[in-house]
Amino acid sequence: MKRFKKAEEPEEKTLTSDDQDTVRYLINKQTFDGLWDLNSKIIEQLIGKPLSRFQHSTDTRLLVSAIIILVLETRLHHFHRCDMV
């Protein structure tokens, strides 16, 4: 039986202060089902508060996705779809 080498996980990117990079990062991290599965470190970099401060839901992906949508709608709303192409 042929064994394949396990692909190494890429190191988690640190967000920059560049809004366009942030939008691209979030687009790339969105999963097929429309949710985001980001770790608490990325959420804290994005909103300045730890994810545990909002942890009232049993579904972390749903909470993370709600936070991302709020950030996109409020802080990053100036990026239109055509700007990202």
PyMOL commands that set and color helices and strands:
alter all, ss='L'
color gray80, all
select helices_A, chain A and resi 19-29+40-47+51-54+60-74+81-84
alter helices_A, ss='H'
color red, helices_A
deselect
rebuild
show_as cartoon
